[in-house]
Amino acid sequence: MDLRYTENKYDAKPTITKVYDDGPEVDLEAVNKKYRDDLRDAQRSINGNRLVMLIFYMVFVFLPAILISVFQNNILLLGSIFVFTIFVYFIVETVNQVEINKLLYKMDDYLGGH
């Protein structure tokens, strides 16, 4: 399933503009009414996951690594932190993709039943 949406610039409510489904034409008004809040909740969860990852990364990984590398003159530590950063980002984006897939699964199940 492919889902496309836009956000209202005044209240940030998402409006679903396209739902790709192999069946007949989909009633976007009904889809918007049913899934607008779920889409907003998924967006908030994803943004929250990214913010928490950034805060934890800065406090527990990046700042201590910089301090240790300055005091011990260890450049290898910064390289390993860079690799660790890529790994953590991958994990957080995997969790975010699960949030998106849960919403799409609910929508797929609803649209498949009609």
Contacts in CASP RR format, 6 or more apart in sequence:
PFRMAT RR
TARGET T0000
AUTHOR 0000-0000-0000
METHOD contacts of the structure
MODEL  1
MDLRYTENKYDAKPTITKVYDDGPEVDLEAVNKKYRDDLRDAQRSINGNR
LVMLIFYMVFVFLPAILISVFQNNILLLGSIFVFTIFVYFIVETVNQVEI
NKLLYKMDDYLGGH
1 19 0 8 1.000
1 20 0 8 1.000
1 21 0 8 1.000
1 104 0 8 1.000
1 107 0 8 1.000
1 108 0 8 1.000
1 111 0 8 1.000
2 18 0 8 1.000
2 19 0 8 1.000
2 20 0 8 1.000
3 16 0 8 1.000
3 18 0 8 1.000
3 19 0 8 1.000
3 20 0 8 1.000
3 103 0 8 1.000
3 104 0 8 1.000
3 107 0 8 1.000
4 16 0 8 1.000
4 17 0 8 1.000
4 18 0 8 1.000
4 19 0 8 1.000
5 14 0 8 1.000
5 15 0 8 1.000
5 16 0 8 1.000
5 17 0 8 1.000
5 39 0 8 1.000
6 14 0 8 1.000
6 15 0 8 1.000
6 17 0 8 1.000
7 13 0 8 1.000
7 14 0 8 1.000
7 15 0 8 1.000
8 14 0 8 1.000
8 15 0 8 1.000
12 40 0 8 1.000
13 36 0 8 1.000
13 40 0 8 1.000
14 36 0 8 1.000
14 39 0 8 1.000
14 40 0 8 1.000
14 43 0 8 1.000
15 32 0 8 1.000
15 36 0 8 1.000
16 28 0 8 1.000
16 31 0 8 1.000
16 32 0 8 1.000
16 35 0 8 1.000
16 36 0 8 1.000
16 39 0 8 1.000
17 28 0 8 1.000
18 28 0 8 1.000
19 26 0 8 1.000
19 28 0 8 1.000
19 31 0 8 1.000
19 107 0 8 1.000
19 111 0 8 1.000
21 108 0 8 1.000
21 111 0 8 1.000
21 112 0 8 1.000
23 112 0 8 1.000
26 111 0 8 1.000
31 107 0 8 1.000
31 111 0 8 1.000
34 110 0 8 1.000
35 103 0 8 1.000
35 106 0 8 1.000
35 107 0 8 1.000
35 110 0 8 1.000
38 103 0 8 1.000
38 106 0 8 1.000
39 103 0 8 1.000
42 99 0 8 1.000
42 100 0 8 1.000
42 102 0 8 1.000
42 103 0 8 1.000
45 96 0 8 1.000
45 99 0 8 1.000
46 96 0 8 1.000
46 99 0 8 1.000
46 100 0 8 1.000
49 92 0 8 1.000
49 95 0 8 1.000
49 96 0 8 1.000
49 99 0 8 1.000
50 92 0 8 1.000
50 96 0 8 1.000
53 88 0 8 1.000
53 89 0 8 1.000
53 92 0 8 1.000
57 85 0 8 1.000
57 88 0 8 1.000
61 81 0 8 1.000
61 84 0 8 1.000
61 85 0 8 1.000
61 88 0 8 1.000
62 81 0 8 1.000
62 85 0 8 1.000
65 77 0 8 1.000
65 78 0 8 1.000
65 81 0 8 1.000
66 78 0 8 1.000
68 74 0 8 1.000
68 77 0 8 1.000
69 75 0 8 1.000
69 77 0 8 1.000
69 78 0 8 1.000
END
